[in-house]
Amino acid sequence: MSASPAVEEAAAKGAADKGAIALSTLCLLHCLGLPLLIALLPWMAWVAPWEARIHAALLILVLPLSLWALARGCARHGHWAVAGVGVVALAALLLALLLEDWAPAMALPLTVLGSLALVASHVCNLRLGARCAPLPDGHA
């Protein structure tokens, strides 16, 4: 079964990579901005108990989208190291989520590094994909 032309066109233009970049950036902004908000606005302290749930929800969105976009892009351009960096970045984000309760001092640096590495892998995926010839009609 073939994907609709709109899905194929969006995928060909890197929509999945761009979406994954946006979600990773959102996660990074959340991780860096939330401590600042809590420090500046004590009335925002009610957010702290939801921290792990917010990270988990973002990761649930980022994980499948990133894996799909990186696999699809690497299949096109053949530079699988880009996917390797993305997988390591996703592993760092998963580890950070697991460490939030036991080692919170490690969770923030892992989340920031994982998010930056994931964004970098998607940017590389987009740039390498842009150098490839367009996919023939009917290929997702």
Secondary structure as UniProt FT lines:
FT   HELIX           5..12
FT   TURN            13..14
FT   HELIX           15..40
FT   HELIX           42..50
FT   HELIX           51..77
FT   HELIX           80..99
FT   TURN            100..102
FT   HELIX           104..130
FT   TURN            137..138
//
